[in-house]
Protein backbone atom coordinates (compact mmCIF):
# COMPACT_ATOMS: atom_id res chain seq x y z
CA UNK A 1 0.00 0.00 0.00
CA UNK A 2 2.83 2.35 0.93
CA UNK A 3 4.59 1.64 -2.35
CA UNK A 4 1.41 2.25 -4.30
CA UNK A 5 0.84 5.61 -2.59
CA UNK A 6 4.41 6.62 -3.35
CA UNK A 7 3.90 5.70 -6.99
CA UNK A 8 0.69 7.73 -7.22
CA UNK A 9 2.39 10.68 -5.54
CA UNK A 10 5.34 10.47 -7.93
CA UNK A 11 3.06 10.37 -10.97
CA UNK A 12 1.14 13.36 -9.64
CA UNK A 13 4.34 15.37 -9.24
CA UNK A 14 5.40 14.46 -12.77
CA UNK A 15 2.00 15.56 -14.11
CA UNK A 16 2.26 18.92 -12.33
CA UNK A 17 5.82 19.38 -13.56
CA UNK A 18 4.87 18.60 -17.16
CA UNK A 19 1.89 20.99 -17.03
CA UNK A 20 4.14 23.73 -15.68
CA UNK A 21 6.72 23.01 -18.36
CA UNK A 22 4.11 23.24 -21.12
CA UNK A 23 2.87 26.56 -19.74
CA UNK A 24 6.41 27.92 -19.60
CA UNK A 25 7.17 26.93 -23.18
CA UNK A 26 4.18 28.83 -24.63
CA UNK A 27 5.18 31.91 -26.57
CA UNK A 28 3.87 35.32 -25.55
CA UNK A 29 1.91 35.39 -28.81
CA UNK A 30 0.18 32.14 -27.87
CA UNK A 31 -0.63 33.47 -24.42
CA UNK A 32 -2.06 36.67 -25.96
CA UNK A 33 -4.24 34.56 -28.27
CA UNK A 34 -5.55 32.66 -25.26
CA UNK A 35 -6.27 35.91 -23.40
CA UNK A 36 -8.20 37.23 -26.42
CA UNK A 37 -10.17 33.99 -26.75
CA UNK A 38 -11.02 34.04 -23.03
CA UNK A 39 -12.12 37.67 -23.22
CA UNK A 40 -14.35 36.94 -26.23
CA UNK A 41 -15.88 34.00 -24.40
CA UNK A 42 -16.52 36.16 -21.33
CA UNK A 43 -18.17 38.87 -23.43
CA UNK A 44 -20.40 36.24 -24.99
CA UNK A 45 -21.42 34.97 -21.55
CA UNK A 46 -22.22 38.52 -20.42
CA UNK A 47 -24.47 39.05 -23.44
CA UNK A 48 -26.29 35.82 -22.59
CA UNK A 49 -26.70 36.99 -18.99
CA UNK A 50 -28.14 40.31 -20.22
CA UNK A 51 -30.45 38.71 -22.77
CA UNK A 52 -34.24 38.89 -22.44
CA UNK A 53 -36.08 35.57 -22.16
CA UNK A 54 -38.17 34.21 -25.02
CA UNK A 55 -41.27 34.27 -22.79
CA UNK A 56 -40.85 38.03 -22.21
CA UNK A 57 -40.47 38.59 -25.94
CA UNK A 58 -43.49 36.42 -26.69
CA UNK A 59 -45.64 38.53 -24.36
CA UNK A 60 -44.72 41.62 -26.41
CA UNK A 61 -44.61 39.95 -29.82
CA UNK A 62 -47.12 42.37 -31.38
CA UNK A 63 -45.12 45.41 -30.29
CA UNK A 64 -41.78 43.89 -31.29
CA UNK A 65 -43.15 43.16 -34.76
CA UNK A 66 -43.34 46.93 -35.34
CA UNK A 67 -40.30 48.92 -36.55
CA UNK A 68 -38.14 50.91 -34.10
CA UNK A 69 -39.09 48.82 -31.07
CA UNK A 70 -37.18 46.49 -28.79
CA UNK A 71 -36.72 44.94 -25.37
CA UNK A 72 -33.71 44.93 -23.07
CA UNK A 73 -32.59 44.14 -19.53
CA UNK A 74 -31.02 46.60 -17.09
CA UNK A 75 -28.93 45.20 -14.25
CA UNK A 76 -29.01 47.05 -10.91
CA UNK A 77 -25.85 49.12 -10.77
CA UNK A 78 -25.51 48.87 -7.00
CA UNK A 79 -25.19 45.09 -7.36
CA UNK A 80 -23.10 44.60 -10.51
CA UNK A 81 -20.94 47.73 -10.97
CA UNK A 82 -17.83 46.90 -8.93
CA UNK A 83 -15.94 50.02 -10.10
CA UNK A 84 -18.45 52.35 -8.44
CA UNK A 85 -19.52 50.08 -5.59
CA UNK A 86 -16.17 48.77 -4.38
CA UNK A 87 -17.73 46.23 -2.01
CA UNK A 88 -19.06 44.24 -4.97
CA UNK A 89 -17.20 41.23 -6.28
CA UNK A 90 -16.29 41.82 -9.92
CA UNK A 91 -18.59 39.74 -12.12
CA UNK A 92 -19.76 41.83 -15.08
CA UNK A 93 -16.64 43.28 -16.68
CA UNK A 94 -18.22 45.89 -19.00
CA UNK A 95 -18.07 49.47 -17.71
CA UNK A 96 -21.21 50.24 -15.72
CA UNK A 97 -21.97 46.63 -14.83
CA UNK A 98 -24.76 46.23 -17.39
CA UNK A 99 -26.81 48.98 -15.71
CA UNK A 100 -26.86 51.22 -18.82
CA UNK A 101 -28.48 51.01 -22.25
CA UNK A 102 -28.17 52.98 -25.47
CA UNK A 103 -31.05 53.09 -27.94
CA UNK A 104 -28.73 54.21 -30.74
CA UNK A 105 -25.96 51.63 -30.28
CA UNK A 106 -28.11 48.88 -28.63
CA UNK A 107 -25.24 48.36 -26.16
CA UNK A 108 -25.08 48.16 -22.35
CA UNK A 109 -21.56 49.49 -21.92
CA UNK A 110 -21.27 52.93 -20.29
CA UNK A 111 -18.83 53.95 -23.04
CA UNK A 112 -21.45 53.35 -25.77
CA UNK A 113 -23.47 56.60 -25.48
CA UNK A 114 -26.00 55.42 -22.85
CA UNK A 115 -29.49 56.92 -22.61
CA UNK A 116 -30.83 55.26 -19.45
CA UNK A 117 -29.57 53.55 -16.30
CA UNK A 118 -30.84 51.64 -13.25
CA UNK A 119 -29.43 52.34 -9.79
CA UNK A 120 -31.19 51.61 -6.47
CA UNK A 121 -34.56 51.20 -8.23
CA UNK A 122 -34.23 54.58 -9.95
CA UNK A 123 -34.30 55.08 -13.72
CA UNK A 124 -32.03 57.95 -14.77
CA UNK A 125 -30.94 59.83 -17.90
CA UNK A 126 -28.02 62.16 -18.64
CA UNK A 127 -24.64 60.99 -17.35
CA UNK A 128 -21.62 62.98 -18.48
CA UNK A 129 -20.50 66.33 -19.83
CA UNK A 130 -23.33 68.42 -21.22
CA UNK A 131 -25.68 65.47 -21.73
CA UNK A 132 -29.03 65.49 -19.93
CA UNK A 133 -32.41 63.85 -20.09
CA UNK A 134 -35.99 63.89 -18.85
CA UNK A 135 -38.31 61.11 -17.73
CA UNK A 136 -42.06 61.19 -17.17
CA UNK A 137 -44.30 58.52 -15.68
CA UNK A 138 -47.45 58.08 -17.76
CA UNK A 139 -50.34 56.52 -15.84
CA UNK A 140 -53.02 54.39 -17.48
CA UNK A 141 -51.47 54.30 -20.96
CA UNK A 142 -49.97 51.28 -22.69
CA UNK A 143 -46.84 51.48 -24.78
CA UNK A 144 -48.75 50.68 -27.96
CA UNK A 145 -51.06 53.66 -27.37
CA UNK A 146 -48.18 56.10 -27.34
CA UNK A 147 -47.46 57.93 -30.59
CA UNK A 148 -46.02 61.25 -31.71
CA UNK A 149 -49.60 62.60 -31.75
CA UNK A 150 -50.35 61.84 -28.10
CA UNK A 151 -50.68 65.08 -26.04
CA UNK A 152 -48.04 64.02 -23.51
CA UNK A 153 -45.65 63.18 -26.32
CA UNK A 154 -46.21 66.37 -28.32
CA UNK A 155 -45.38 68.45 -25.23
CA UNK A 156 -41.94 66.85 -25.02
CA UNK A 157 -41.44 66.96 -28.79
CA UNK A 158 -41.90 70.74 -28.72
CA UNK A 159 -39.05 71.16 -26.25
CA UNK A 160 -35.93 72.60 -27.89
CA UNK A 161 -32.57 72.05 -26.19
CA UNK A 162 -30.35 75.15 -25.96
CA UNK A 163 -27.07 75.39 -27.85
CA UNK A 164 -24.90 77.49 -25.52
CA UNK A 165 -23.16 75.93 -22.52
CA UNK A 166 -24.49 78.19 -19.71
CA UNK A 167 -28.09 77.54 -20.82
CA UNK A 168 -27.39 73.80 -21.13
CA UNK A 169 -26.06 73.75 -17.56
CA UNK A 170 -29.22 75.52 -16.40
CA UNK A 171 -31.35 72.86 -18.09
CA UNK A 172 -29.32 70.10 -16.42
CA UNK A 173 -30.07 71.64 -13.03
CA UNK A 174 -33.73 72.25 -13.90
CA UNK A 175 -34.41 68.64 -14.83
CA UNK A 176 -32.33 67.35 -11.91
CA UNK A 177 -34.68 69.20 -9.56
CA UNK A 178 -37.79 68.40 -11.62
CA UNK A 179 -39.97 70.64 -13.74
CA UNK A 180 -43.31 70.71 -15.56
CA UNK A 181 -43.88 71.24 -19.29
CA UNK A 182 -47.50 71.52 -20.44
CA UNK A 183 -48.76 69.68 -17.33
CA UNK A 184 -46.22 66.85 -17.81
CA UNK A 185 -43.96 66.35 -14.77
CA UNK A 186 -40.40 65.68 -15.90
CA UNK A 187 -37.25 64.77 -14.00
CA UNK A 188 -33.89 63.26 -14.86
CA UNK A 189 -34.48 60.37 -12.39
CA UNK A 190 -37.71 58.59 -11.40
CA UNK A 191 -38.64 55.46 -9.40
CA UNK A 192 -38.66 52.27 -11.50
CA UNK A 193 -42.07 50.59 -11.16
CA UNK A 194 -43.06 47.33 -12.90
CA UNK A 195 -46.12 47.46 -15.20
CA UNK A 196 -45.56 51.19 -15.71
CA UNK A 197 -45.14 53.30 -18.84
CA UNK A 198 -42.63 56.15 -19.13
CA UNK A 199 -41.49 58.75 -21.64
CA UNK A 200 -37.77 59.39 -21.97
CA UNK A 201 -36.03 62.11 -23.93
CA UNK A 202 -32.26 61.70 -23.94
CA UNK A 203 -30.15 64.60 -25.21
CA UNK A 204 -26.50 63.92 -25.98
CA UNK A 205 -24.68 66.79 -27.68
CA UNK A 206 -22.87 65.90 -30.94
CA UNK A 207 -24.25 62.34 -30.71
CA UNK A 208 -28.03 61.95 -30.45
CA UNK A 209 -31.38 63.32 -29.29
CA UNK A 210 -34.20 60.79 -29.04
CA UNK A 211 -37.64 60.38 -27.51
CA UNK A 212 -38.79 56.88 -26.60
CA UNK A 213 -41.71 55.27 -24.81
CA UNK A 214 -40.74 52.71 -22.17
CA UNK A 215 -42.65 49.98 -20.39
CA UNK A 216 -41.12 48.33 -17.32
CA UNK A 217 -42.40 44.80 -17.93
CA UNK A 218 -41.20 43.18 -14.71
CA UNK A 219 -38.45 42.97 -12.12
CA UNK A 220 -36.39 39.74 -12.22
CA UNK A 221 -35.15 37.80 -9.19
CA UNK A 222 -31.70 39.47 -9.25
CA UNK A 223 -33.26 42.96 -9.24
CA UNK A 224 -32.80 43.54 -12.98
CA UNK A 225 -35.59 45.12 -15.03
CA UNK A 226 -37.06 43.90 -18.30
CA UNK A 227 -38.03 46.95 -20.37
CA UNK A 228 -39.90 47.20 -23.68
CA UNK A 229 -39.50 50.34 -25.79
CA UNK A 230 -40.58 52.12 -28.95
CA UNK A 231 -39.02 55.08 -30.71
CA UNK A 232 -41.33 58.10 -30.85
CA UNK A 233 -39.03 60.73 -32.35
CA UNK A 234 -35.45 60.94 -33.55
CA UNK A 235 -34.39 64.59 -33.49
CA UNK A 236 -31.59 66.38 -35.29
CA UNK A 237 -28.35 65.83 -33.40
CA UNK A 238 -27.87 68.84 -31.07
CA UNK A 239 -24.63 70.81 -31.21
CA UNK A 240 -22.96 73.20 -28.80
CA UNK A 241 -22.39 76.66 -30.26
CA UNK A 242 -18.59 76.79 -30.24
CA UNK A 243 -18.23 80.56 -30.20
CA UNK A 244 -20.39 80.82 -27.09
CA UNK A 245 -19.18 77.66 -25.29
CA UNK A 246 -15.57 78.80 -25.69
CA UNK A 247 -16.14 82.09 -23.81
Secondary structure, DSSP 8 states (H G I E B T S, - for coil): -HHHHHHHHHHHHHHHHHHHHHHHHS-HHHHHHHHHHHHHHHHHHHHHHH---HHHHHHTHHHHTSSSEEEEEE--HHHH-TTTSTTS-----STTTT-EE-TTT---STTTT--EEEETTEEE---STT-EEEEEEETT--GGG--TTSHHHHHHHT----SSHHHHHHHHHHHHH-EEETTEEEBSEEE--TTEEEEEEEEETTTEEEEEEEEEEEE-TTS-EEEEEEEEEE-------HHHHT-
